[in-house]
Amino acid sequence: MMNDIFGSVIAIVAILSAIALPIGLGVYFALRTANYKHNERMEMIKQGLIPPSDDKEIPNRLKTLKNATLLIGLGLGVGIGIVIVKSFNLNEDEGFWAIAPTVLLFLGISHLIYFFMSKKYNETEED
């Protein structure tokens, strides 16, 4: 009976340590950083300085395009690799050597697609 209670306490502490502790520390440091920035801005205003603007930059659309093409290539590579493994009834070791090259192939193809799309995007932006 005592071992069951002790085991469940250990499980609860482990779950809290794995989930609640990182979230709590993240919130603590986010609030601390925000407070520090606020105090810094107030000191600059007291000294008669104009604090820098907190305007966010416009997100880079090419970075999003690159991430999208790479994830599509990764998904296609894994998917087609699994289809190859299932269709040829390959074992685990042979399956790795079927999936890995297809993933690399489709990642390479997705890089090429991104290159040509970004090249086209840059040419239209220059005009």
Salt bridges, closest charged atoms under 4 A:
GLU43 OE2 - LYS46 NZ 3.70
ASP54 OD1 - ARG41 NH1 3.78
